């Protein structure tokens, strides 16, 4: 199915860098003069807002660094743990919103039909990828590392993972045509970037990190 590629400038509006975030209690102190001790009495020591829907402000009236989180009525939370050099192939989610949050290590996230754009996520950095964009992630650190991955969308459009065609070619080369057919029977497709329609599946399969 046809995809689109945000520019690096557009994609940076969907990135939250942990080093740039201010704890909510600091924002309270700055905006309303509420002592940090008073805020600590009602909340965790340090709370950070990374993403929220447009028009829904934080408790202190600030816009979150990333506008999002309103991509549908259902979401899943996943952890992807990868040895060095491991990750996902280039793929698209055509209807669901996928967000990557680095728990530890260092990850490269690429996007574009050929993965031509990229950024690196350090611990507690986050990027929210919109639907219809080819993306992947790779652990580029020298130890095992993990991403927290959330996927949000409408319940009847969760089965929307579409790999680029070369992934199918690799599967067939390494495992044979029958294995590719079995993957397709599970709902996976290999048409990301091609101008073809993606079937809508109304099954109960939930969104997982790929």
Legacy VTK file of the C-alpha trace (Angstrom):
# vtk DataFile Version 3.0
C-alpha trace
ASCII
DATASET POLYDATA
POINTS 210 float
0.000 0.000 0.000
1.237 3.506 -0.844
3.115 5.294 1.946
4.338 8.840 2.605
7.607 10.194 4.024
7.648 13.131 6.469
10.626 15.458 6.167
13.189 15.436 8.991
11.814 18.823 10.127
8.272 17.437 10.291
9.426 14.326 12.120
11.287 16.334 14.759
7.934 17.759 15.914
7.146 14.154 16.884
10.305 13.631 18.956
10.639 14.207 22.714
14.209 14.395 24.051
14.377 13.478 27.710
17.218 15.934 28.386
14.953 18.790 27.279
11.976 17.873 29.484
11.138 19.749 32.672
9.490 17.936 35.593
5.890 18.971 36.159
6.709 20.251 39.661
9.230 22.712 38.190
6.528 23.990 35.850
4.179 24.432 38.816
6.812 26.483 40.645
7.522 28.626 37.606
3.908 29.239 36.612
2.032 29.420 39.901
4.614 29.663 42.664
3.606 26.323 44.166
6.487 24.961 46.278
8.114 21.763 45.032
7.450 20.178 48.429
3.718 20.781 48.084
3.653 19.170 44.666
5.779 16.249 45.933
3.101 15.590 48.523
0.581 14.746 45.814
2.700 13.170 43.060
5.851 11.259 42.182
9.181 12.998 42.643
9.609 13.689 38.929
6.813 13.419 36.386
7.324 14.304 32.729
4.686 14.757 30.034
5.899 13.627 26.625
2.777 13.478 24.451
-0.851 14.556 24.552
-3.708 15.294 22.126
-3.993 18.754 20.553
-5.766 21.179 22.871
-5.404 18.955 25.945
-2.881 20.825 28.090
-0.806 19.460 30.927
-1.763 20.066 34.540
0.260 23.278 34.439
-1.255 24.514 31.179
1.766 23.681 29.037
1.647 22.083 25.616
3.360 18.654 25.555
6.460 18.380 23.355
4.666 15.939 21.013
1.058 16.373 19.885
-0.511 12.912 19.639
-2.111 10.124 21.614
-5.499 10.545 19.940
-5.040 8.030 17.139
-7.926 5.691 18.000
-9.955 3.975 20.668
-7.605 1.069 21.445
-3.923 0.744 22.271
-1.366 -1.920 23.116
1.844 -1.613 25.119
4.818 -3.721 24.039
8.486 -4.102 24.943
10.911 -4.956 22.144
14.210 -6.332 23.486
17.026 -6.610 20.952
20.625 -7.847 21.009
23.181 -5.528 19.358
22.394 -4.995 15.671
18.902 -6.467 15.974
15.590 -4.708 15.348
12.659 -4.648 12.972
12.633 -4.631 9.170
11.347 -1.615 7.287
7.566 -1.711 7.552
4.518 0.538 7.769
1.461 0.671 9.976
-1.146 2.156 7.662
-3.871 2.915 10.195
-2.341 2.716 13.671
-0.002 5.155 15.435
3.250 3.609 16.685
5.413 5.279 19.345
8.941 4.216 20.305
10.310 5.044 23.788
13.923 4.061 24.507
14.230 2.309 27.871
17.965 1.637 27.721
20.818 1.382 25.264
20.692 3.362 22.015
18.368 2.832 19.063
18.432 4.089 15.505
14.969 4.784 14.082
14.773 5.122 10.299
11.838 6.243 8.168
11.006 6.730 4.487
10.286 4.102 1.849
13.990 3.214 1.765
14.810 4.221 5.341
16.524 7.326 4.014
15.972 9.432 7.163
17.068 8.540 10.677
17.516 9.702 14.258
19.026 8.098 17.365
17.120 7.598 20.602
18.958 7.716 23.910
17.358 6.403 27.150
13.953 8.029 27.764
13.851 9.693 24.302
10.658 9.117 22.316
9.414 9.371 18.740
5.788 9.024 17.587
5.500 7.710 14.019
2.287 8.607 12.139
0.349 6.064 10.069
1.371 5.331 6.513
5.105 5.925 7.084
7.708 3.205 6.518
9.892 2.831 9.616
12.168 0.483 11.535
14.310 0.400 14.656
17.737 -1.113 15.355
19.689 -1.505 18.574
22.987 0.266 17.820
24.455 -0.138 21.308
26.887 -2.902 22.259
24.588 -4.597 24.782
21.031 -5.894 24.760
18.576 -2.986 24.865
14.821 -2.426 25.000
12.187 -0.151 23.505
8.749 0.484 24.964
6.391 0.439 21.994
2.788 1.625 22.093
0.375 1.168 19.210
-2.914 3.059 19.077
-5.787 2.965 16.622
-9.313 1.810 15.927
-10.005 -1.748 17.025
-10.966 -2.987 13.540
-7.770 -1.633 11.938
-5.076 -3.041 14.192
-3.941 -5.739 11.804
-2.165 -3.268 9.534
1.539 -4.198 9.506
2.840 -3.983 5.931
6.491 -4.844 5.209
8.485 -3.569 2.251
8.634 -6.082 -0.651
12.305 -6.969 -0.095
11.375 -8.498 3.271
9.243 -11.082 1.446
12.129 -11.782 -0.920
14.435 -12.389 2.044
11.919 -14.691 3.736
11.488 -16.722 0.559
15.257 -16.926 0.007
16.033 -18.031 3.555
12.931 -20.057 4.470
10.985 -20.808 1.293
7.720 -19.731 -0.310
5.575 -21.786 2.056
6.806 -19.833 5.076
5.994 -16.562 3.320
2.476 -17.823 2.648
2.061 -18.782 6.289
3.109 -15.277 7.354
0.596 -13.785 4.923
-2.077 -16.086 6.343
-1.350 -14.484 9.735
-2.219 -11.093 8.241
1.253 -9.798 7.333
1.638 -8.132 3.951
4.670 -7.084 1.899
3.431 -4.131 -0.138
4.649 -1.082 1.832
5.364 1.687 -0.673
3.473 0.049 -3.532
0.306 1.598 -4.954
-2.016 -1.266 -4.006
-4.902 -1.520 -1.557
-4.369 -3.057 1.863
-7.240 -5.299 2.998
-9.049 -4.352 6.208
-9.072 -7.183 8.720
-11.832 -7.225 11.323
-10.270 -9.999 13.407
-9.187 -9.776 16.994
-5.425 -9.675 16.412
-3.869 -6.917 18.510
-1.119 -4.556 17.467
2.395 -5.698 18.311
5.780 -4.106 17.798
7.368 -5.285 14.566
LINES 1 211
210 0 1 2 3 4 5 6 7 8 9 10 11 12 13 14 15 16 17 18 19 20 21 22 23 24 25 26 27 28 29 30 31 32 33 34 35 36 37 38 39 40 41 42 43 44 45 46 47 48 49 50 51 52 53 54 55 56 57 58 59 60 61 62 63 64 65 66 67 68 69 70 71 72 73 74 75 76 77 78 79 80 81 82 83 84 85 86 87 88 89 90 91 92 93 94 95 96 97 98 99 100 101 102 103 104 105 106 107 108 109 110 111 112 113 114 115 116 117 118 119 120 121 122 123 124 125 126 127 128 129 130 131 132 133 134 135 136 137 138 139 140 141 142 143 144 145 146 147 148 149 150 151 152 153 154 155 156 157 158 159 160 161 162 163 164 165 166 167 168 169 170 171 172 173 174 175 176 177 178 179 180 181 182 183 184 185 186 187 188 189 190 191 192 193 194 195 196 197 198 199 200 201 202 203 204 205 206 207 208 209
